[in-house]
Amino acid sequence: MNKILDKIKSGVYVVTTALDGKDYGLTVSWCSKVSKDPALIAISIGKNRREYDKIKKSEMFAVNILGEEHLEIGRHFGISTGENVNDFDGVEIERLETWSPILNDCVGALDCELVKEVSVGDHILFIGKI
């Protein structure tokens, strides 16, 4: 886990969750280590994004860390949105403990249980326990 945590610098991430049998994902540009013991990370999502409500209700999320070779995946999850759109059409995934989708084609992923929310202006910080 520490090897994956060390890959969080600044970059592009795909945050995923699942709720009521449907998968959701969005591209974000902010993720930060919060604590090593317990292992916690934070992500920032606009309150107007549909995934905000989905993460809040599901109480889980995964952070998929993208590398330079994953630009198309980042664009895909940054553009394809909407309740009637399957974000994961043609995207290979696996499931871990929280059941949030983990992208097969990423540098690494962190599967998280939501432990805290902090409202910051028009965004929310979701803090997850890995």
Secondary structure, DSSP 8 states (H G I E B T S, - for coil): -HHHHTT-SSS-EEEEEEETTEEEEEEES-EEEEEETTEEEEEEEETTSHHHHHHHHHTEEEEEE--GGGHHHHHHHHH--STTS-TTTT--EEE-TT--EEESSSSEEEEEEEEEEEEETTEEEEEEE-
